[in-house]
């Protein structure tokens, strides 16, 4: 059986309708499918019991990229550069993070998904890199949106197992990033200016990898397919390890 991979979706409010639209970049589903997984789209529900039922049927969870986290929930002041995601989506993603942490389900976090997971572990993020790291390199093209730069893979990490050692080229389209790592996390890759571009859990029994770049995008490299493959493989291995439930008294 193919491992079932839940993919969190986004909500976009349009001017033509009061009802927000459920959206998902097709690259996520295509990437999971090509890697041998069965993608299952998770609407941004905000009731714990509904999301618990979803996660209970999953073999892996993919937290997608999107707009920014609400700065007020991070204890920060609003900033003109911050474009917040729909509040319902952020609330849903936070619940999914809690469930992933509690159940240690194989998890891949992309973009803001990685930033949120870091926050859930007690870490922090930069509000706006051009101001917070004025001597840092560009991480977003103001005109095209995306650019490419190198990152250095941290030795002896899950990311090195997936991409190999040394430097890789990734797409980049973010104005925020990880400031301090959450407890129990480590860096998987660094940009030349020192910005953390990937995170992973230090628990060897839990596959939780986050990347700041976008493996689902049409600007991704062929190497990024290996990220989906490594994630789906971890989800498939979790199927082979049945959960042992306590016997009834």
C-alpha positions, 0 to 999 in steps of 0.5 A: 500500500502507498503511504498516505501523505496529508498535505495542509491547504491554504485559504485565499480571500478574493474580492469576488466572493465572501467565501475564501477559496481552498487552494494548494500548489499542485507541485506538492501533490505531484511531488508526493505522487511521483515519490510513491505516496498517496496525497490527501489534501487537508482543509484548514479545519480548526477543530481538534477532533476533526484534525485528529481524525485526519492525522490518525489516518496518515502515514506522513504530514506535509506542512506547505509554504504560504504567507506570513505568520501573524506577528501578534501571535509571535509577540511582535508588532505589525510590520508593513512587509508582513502579509499574514496568512488567513487566520483560519489556516494558521490556527489549523496549521498550529493544531497539525504541528501539535499533533505531529509533535505528539504522535511523531508522524513523519513530517516535511515542512516547507517555507512558513511551515518550517518557520511555524514548526520552529516556533512550536519548539520555542524558536523565533523568526526574523520579521524582515531579513533586509532590516534584521540582517542588513549585511545578509545576502538577498533571499528574495527577488523584489521583481521576480519573487524567486532567485537561486543561491547556494546552501551548505548542508550540515554534516551528519544530518538527515538532509545530508543523507538526502542531498549528499554532502557539501553545497547545493543550489536552492530556490529562494523567495522569502523575506523572513527566516529562522532567528533562533532554533527551537529546543530539540532542533538542529540546523540542516543547512546554512546560507552563506550569510549564516541564515538557517535554511533547513531544520530537523529534529534531533530525535533519531526516531522521528523524521521531521525535516524543514526546508526554507526553499520550495521543492514543489516549485517549477524552479526547484532542482532535480535534487529536490525530488530526493527530498520528497522521496526521502520523506515518503520512504520514511512514511512507508517505513512507519507503516511497517512499524505497527503501534502496539496498543495496551491490552484492556484490563 
